Amino acid sequence: MAEKSPKELYDERLKRVLDAAAGRVPDRVPIVGPFQKYPYTFGGITLQEAMNDYGKAREACHKFLDYFQPDADFGPIFAYPAKVMDTLQYNAFKWPGHGVGEDSMYQYIDGEYMKAEEYDDFINDPSDFMLRTWASRQFGALKGFNSMVPWRRFMWSGWMNFGFFASPEMRQTLELAMKAGEQLNEWWGSQAQYWGEIQAKGYPLAFAGWDWAPFDILGDTLRGTHNILADMRRRPGKLHDALEVATRIFIEYGSGSAGAPLPFTWTWIHKSTREFMSDSQFNEFYWPYLRRGLLALIEKGVTPVIYWEADFESRLQYIGDIPKGKVIYHLSNTDPAKAKAVLGNTVCLAGSVPNIVLLSGTVDDVKASCKNLIDTVGKDGGFIMDSAVMLDEAKPENLKAMFDFTKEYGVYR
């Protein structure tokens, strides 16, 4: 039999993933990821090297891709550009060489970046609040924006307010912003180079965009975990008003994925676990706004991928209220058989080989986990194989077993 061309392999992989995402039965169970730090470990470099040397990051990701051959690839997108974050003096992150070890994953610094009394400022004009107030709290290099006059005041004689551009602090902010822009363009250029290279090899890109649930936009970016959870009791009205704004932002973020070969917008779910809020709070503050955003994205032709990062067994009764075959739910700690039983064929399910098995188990343990998932969750299609959470560590032979067993046993006949 003649060897397939890269174009044939690309079309085959693309169809396989799209069929699974739509709840159809593909030729076999696809394997997608995302694999976070592991490709760099497998490629023999540290995360710090990957964040600073874009050529090394691409090379490591190609080595990973050629060996494991997933059905869609993420590449070096998770090796964030350290030079840009350093130039902007990013306050909300620790990264290798800047607060954590050279081969440690990023650490988010949870904080109050919007005070309770500033809810109205965000609700009334979110862009102005983010530029003139929030930006300098998250980025030390952007303090000059504090001196700006709101742009809404620039009608008629507004040009007379341009004096703030001459301040030393604003000059420094603009210089650093331009430097960061040049550095960021270099990083995006490296990403685009890699995307072209994998397409030439026959692999689709696994993402078209990123998004954050409306509640998490407020909780992660503005209020911080403790404050946003307290706001559900202390100021529920303001929180609901802000969630209306955040839902519009969610839709705007995800809309850019429309029209991509794999129109996947990935959304990581952070603040809605049962440890953080009750089922009734989830059904009041979290799910209605996320659902409204999902419906809007689906209407635009986007396939949202929702990465449920905890045990959502008690939430399953709510999150199935969406159109059939339009959303992917990635599971981490939720029992996949129970999720399949409740959600049925409404959504495509992804995951959830335990990361601890990939790191500390045996090859037979991995095969048994994959077999169980294929037999229960994937038996009627609508399933994508993956680790339970983003992969940082694994035995190479275990991860290879996940790929090889799925490709052999996961064939639909």
URCORUR-V641729 format. One record per pair of residues at least 12 apart in sequence whose C-alpha atoms are under 7 Angstrom apart, sorted by sequence separation. I is the first residue (numbers start at 1). J is the second residue. D is the distance in Angstrom with one decimal. If there is no record, write none. Layout:
i-><I & I>
j-><J & J>
d-><D & D>
This chain:
i-><94 & 95 & 149 & 17 & 93 & 94 & 132 & 133 & 16 & 61 & 93 & 94 & 131 & 132 & 272 & 61 & 93 & 92 & 93 & 132 & 148 & 353 & 40 & 43 & 92 & 147 & 353 & 58 & 92 & 329 & 57 & 328 & 329 & 330 & 331 & 332 & 40 & 43 & 114 & 327 & 328 & 329 & 330 & 331 & 332 & 39 & 40 & 43 & 113 & 308 & 313 & 325 & 326 & 327 & 328 & 329 & 330 & 331 & 39 & 42 & 128 & 305 & 306 & 307 & 308 & 309 & 310 & 311 & 312 & 324 & 325 & 303 & 304 & 305 & 306 & 307 & 308 & 309 & 310 & 311 & 316 & 320 & 323 & 324 & 325 & 113 & 303 & 304 & 305 & 306 & 307 & 308 & 310 & 39 & 144 & 145 & 144 & 316 & 320 & 51 & 215 & 298 & 50 & 51 & 52 & 144 & 214 & 217 & 51 & 52 & 143 & 51 & 52 & 142 & 47 & 141 & 214 & 355 & 366 & 370 & 214 & 349 & 350 & 351 & 352 & 353 & 354 & 355 & 348 & 349 & 350 & 351 & 352 & 353 & 354 & 355 & 359 & 363 & 367 & 141 & 348 & 349 & 350 & 351 & 352 & 353 & 359 & 363 & 366 & 367 & 214 & 279 & 350 & 351 & 352 & 358 & 359 & 362 & 366 & 370 & 374 & 213 & 265 & 273 & 340 & 351 & 358 & 32 & 212 & 264 & 265 & 266 & 267 & 268 & 269 & 363 & 367 & 31 & 32 & 211 & 263 & 264 & 265 & 266 & 267 & 268 & 269 & 270 & 337 & 31 & 32 & 34 & 263 & 264 & 265 & 266 & 267 & 268 & 269 & 337 & 358 & 30 & 32 & 264 & 336 & 358 & 36 & 211 & 247 & 251 & 255 & 258 & 211 & 250 & 254 & 258 & 210 & 258 & 209 & 251 & 255 & 257 & 92 & 243 & 247 & 251 & 91 & 209 & 255 & 48 & 90 & 91 & 209 & 47 & 48 & 90 & 91 & 208 & 89 & 90 & 88 & 89 & 88 & 89 & 208 & 88 & 48 & 208 & 211 & 213 & 216 & 47 & 48 & 207 & 208 & 209 & 210 & 211 & 212 & 216 & 46 & 47 & 206 & 207 & 208 & 209 & 210 & 211 & 212 & 213 & 332 & 46 & 207 & 208 & 209 & 210 & 331 & 332 & 13 & 207 & 215 & 214 & 214 & 213 & 88 & 87 & 88 & 87 & 84 & 84 & 83 & 84 & 81 & 113 & 114 & 115 & 113 & 114 & 112 & 113 & 112 & 111 & 112 & 111 & 77 & 110 & 76 & 110 & 123 & 119 & 123 & 123 & 73 & 72 & 73 & 74 & 71 & 72 & 73 & 74 & 72 & 73 & 74 & 72 & 54 & 58 & 14 & 10 & 9 & 10 & 6 & 10 & 6 & 7 & 6 & 23 & 22 & 21 & 22 & 21 & 23 & 23 & 23 & 22 & 21 & 20 & 68 & 68 & 32 & 31 & 32 & 33 & 38 & 29 & 30 & 31 & 32 & 36 & 37 & 38 & 25 & 26 & 29 & 30 & 31 & 35 & 36 & 37 & 38 & 25 & 29 & 34 & 35 & 36 & 24 & 25 & 35 & 23 & 24 & 23 & 22 & 20 & 21 & 20 & 20 & 20 & 29 & 28 & 29 & 28 & 29 & 28 & 27 & 28 & 27>
j-><106 & 107 & 161 & 30 & 106 & 107 & 145 & 146 & 30 & 75 & 107 & 108 & 145 & 146 & 286 & 76 & 108 & 108 & 109 & 148 & 164 & 369 & 57 & 60 & 109 & 164 & 370 & 76 & 110 & 347 & 76 & 347 & 348 & 349 & 350 & 351 & 60 & 63 & 134 & 347 & 348 & 349 & 350 & 351 & 352 & 60 & 61 & 64 & 134 & 329 & 334 & 346 & 347 & 348 & 349 & 350 & 351 & 352 & 61 & 64 & 150 & 327 & 328 & 329 & 330 & 331 & 332 & 333 & 334 & 346 & 347 & 326 & 327 & 328 & 329 & 330 & 331 & 332 & 333 & 334 & 339 & 343 & 346 & 347 & 348 & 137 & 327 & 328 & 329 & 330 & 331 & 332 & 334 & 64 & 169 & 170 & 170 & 342 & 346 & 79 & 243 & 326 & 79 & 80 & 81 & 173 & 243 & 246 & 81 & 82 & 173 & 82 & 83 & 173 & 79 & 173 & 246 & 387 & 398 & 402 & 247 & 382 & 383 & 384 & 385 & 386 & 387 & 388 & 382 & 383 & 384 & 385 & 386 & 387 & 388 & 389 & 393 & 397 & 401 & 176 & 383 & 384 & 385 & 386 & 387 & 388 & 394 & 398 & 401 & 402 & 250 & 315 & 386 & 387 & 388 & 394 & 395 & 398 & 402 & 406 & 410 & 250 & 302 & 310 & 377 & 388 & 395 & 70 & 250 & 302 & 303 & 304 & 305 & 306 & 307 & 401 & 405 & 70 & 71 & 250 & 302 & 303 & 304 & 305 & 306 & 307 & 308 & 309 & 376 & 71 & 72 & 74 & 303 & 304 & 305 & 306 & 307 & 308 & 309 & 377 & 398 & 71 & 73 & 305 & 377 & 399 & 78 & 253 & 289 & 293 & 297 & 300 & 254 & 293 & 297 & 301 & 254 & 302 & 254 & 296 & 300 & 302 & 138 & 289 & 293 & 297 & 138 & 256 & 302 & 96 & 138 & 139 & 257 & 96 & 97 & 139 & 140 & 257 & 139 & 140 & 139 & 140 & 140 & 141 & 260 & 141 & 102 & 262 & 265 & 267 & 270 & 102 & 103 & 262 & 263 & 264 & 265 & 266 & 267 & 271 & 102 & 103 & 262 & 263 & 264 & 265 & 266 & 267 & 268 & 269 & 388 & 103 & 264 & 265 & 266 & 267 & 388 & 389 & 71 & 265 & 286 & 289 & 290 & 290 & 176 & 176 & 180 & 180 & 180 & 183 & 183 & 184 & 187 & 221 & 222 & 223 & 222 & 223 & 222 & 223 & 223 & 223 & 224 & 224 & 191 & 224 & 191 & 225 & 241 & 238 & 242 & 245 & 203 & 203 & 204 & 205 & 203 & 204 & 205 & 206 & 205 & 206 & 207 & 206 & 190 & 194 & 204 & 202 & 202 & 203 & 200 & 204 & 201 & 202 & 202 & 325 & 325 & 325 & 326 & 328 & 345 & 347 & 348 & 348 & 348 & 348 & 400 & 403 & 384 & 384 & 385 & 386 & 391 & 383 & 384 & 385 & 386 & 390 & 391 & 392 & 380 & 381 & 384 & 385 & 386 & 390 & 391 & 392 & 393 & 381 & 385 & 390 & 391 & 392 & 381 & 382 & 392 & 381 & 382 & 382 & 382 & 381 & 382 & 382 & 383 & 384 & 406 & 407 & 410 & 410 & 411 & 411 & 411 & 412 & 412>
d-><5.6 & 6.6 & 6.9 & 6.0 & 6.7 & 5.0 & 5.1 & 6.2 & 6.4 & 5.5 & 5.7 & 6.4 & 6.6 & 4.8 & 6.9 & 6.4 & 4.7 & 5.8 & 5.5 & 6.6 & 6.2 & 6.2 & 6.9 & 4.2 & 4.8 & 6.2 & 6.7 & 6.2 & 7.0 & 6.7 & 6.0 & 5.7 & 6.2 & 5.8 & 6.1 & 6.6 & 5.5 & 6.1 & 6.9 & 5.5 & 4.7 & 5.0 & 4.4 & 5.5 & 5.7 & 6.2 & 6.8 & 6.7 & 6.3 & 6.9 & 5.8 & 5.8 & 6.7 & 6.5 & 5.8 & 6.1 & 5.8 & 5.9 & 5.6 & 6.6 & 6.4 & 6.1 & 6.2 & 6.2 & 5.9 & 6.8 & 5.9 & 4.7 & 5.5 & 4.3 & 5.4 & 5.9 & 5.3 & 4.6 & 4.9 & 4.7 & 5.5 & 5.5 & 5.1 & 4.4 & 6.8 & 5.6 & 7.0 & 6.1 & 6.8 & 6.3 & 5.6 & 6.3 & 5.9 & 6.0 & 6.6 & 6.6 & 6.6 & 5.5 & 4.9 & 6.7 & 4.1 & 6.6 & 6.8 & 5.0 & 6.4 & 6.7 & 5.9 & 5.5 & 6.5 & 5.4 & 6.0 & 6.5 & 5.1 & 6.0 & 6.7 & 5.4 & 6.9 & 5.1 & 6.9 & 5.7 & 4.8 & 6.0 & 6.4 & 6.7 & 5.1 & 6.4 & 5.6 & 6.6 & 7.0 & 6.2 & 6.0 & 6.0 & 4.4 & 5.0 & 4.5 & 5.3 & 5.7 & 4.5 & 5.1 & 6.8 & 6.1 & 6.9 & 6.6 & 6.6 & 5.4 & 6.4 & 5.8 & 4.2 & 5.0 & 5.1 & 4.1 & 5.2 & 6.7 & 6.5 & 6.1 & 6.8 & 6.3 & 5.3 & 3.9 & 5.1 & 5.3 & 6.7 & 6.2 & 6.8 & 6.4 & 6.6 & 7.0 & 6.1 & 5.8 & 5.1 & 6.2 & 5.6 & 6.4 & 6.3 & 6.3 & 6.1 & 6.0 & 6.2 & 5.8 & 6.1 & 6.3 & 5.4 & 5.6 & 6.4 & 5.3 & 4.9 & 4.9 & 4.7 & 5.0 & 4.7 & 5.4 & 6.8 & 6.1 & 5.5 & 5.3 & 6.4 & 5.6 & 5.7 & 5.8 & 6.2 & 5.9 & 6.8 & 6.0 & 6.2 & 5.4 & 6.0 & 6.7 & 6.3 & 6.6 & 6.2 & 6.1 & 5.9 & 6.1 & 5.6 & 6.1 & 6.3 & 5.8 & 6.5 & 6.7 & 5.4 & 6.4 & 5.0 & 6.2 & 6.7 & 6.9 & 6.0 & 5.9 & 7.0 & 6.0 & 6.3 & 5.1 & 6.7 & 6.9 & 5.2 & 5.9 & 5.7 & 5.4 & 6.9 & 6.7 & 4.6 & 6.9 & 4.8 & 5.2 & 6.5 & 5.6 & 4.9 & 6.4 & 5.6 & 6.3 & 4.9 & 5.1 & 6.8 & 6.4 & 6.8 & 6.5 & 6.5 & 6.1 & 6.7 & 5.6 & 6.5 & 5.1 & 6.0 & 5.2 & 6.2 & 6.4 & 5.0 & 6.6 & 7.0 & 5.3 & 4.5 & 4.8 & 4.8 & 6.4 & 6.7 & 4.3 & 5.0 & 5.1 & 5.9 & 6.4 & 6.0 & 6.4 & 5.7 & 5.3 & 6.3 & 5.9 & 6.4 & 6.2 & 5.8 & 6.9 & 6.6 & 6.6 & 6.0 & 5.2 & 6.0 & 7.0 & 6.2 & 6.5 & 6.9 & 4.8 & 6.7 & 4.7 & 5.3 & 6.2 & 5.8 & 4.8 & 7.0 & 5.0 & 4.9 & 6.9 & 5.6 & 6.9 & 7.0 & 6.9 & 6.7 & 5.6 & 6.5 & 6.7 & 5.7 & 6.5 & 6.2 & 6.7 & 5.0 & 5.2 & 5.5 & 5.5 & 5.1 & 6.9 & 4.8 & 6.4 & 6.5 & 6.2 & 4.1 & 5.1 & 5.1 & 6.4 & 6.2 & 5.3 & 5.7 & 4.2 & 5.1 & 4.2 & 6.7 & 5.9 & 6.2 & 6.4 & 6.5 & 5.5 & 6.7 & 5.3 & 6.5 & 6.4 & 6.7 & 6.9 & 5.7 & 6.9 & 5.4 & 6.0 & 6.5 & 5.2 & 4.8 & 6.4 & 5.5 & 6.6 & 4.5 & 6.4 & 6.6 & 6.0 & 6.2 & 6.1 & 5.4 & 5.2 & 4.5 & 5.6 & 4.2 & 6.7 & 5.8 & 4.7 & 5.6 & 5.5 & 6.5 & 6.9 & 6.0 & 5.7 & 3.9 & 6.7 & 6.1 & 6.0 & 4.3 & 5.7 & 6.8 & 6.7 & 7.0 & 5.1 & 5.3 & 6.5 & 4.1 & 6.1 & 5.3 & 5.6>
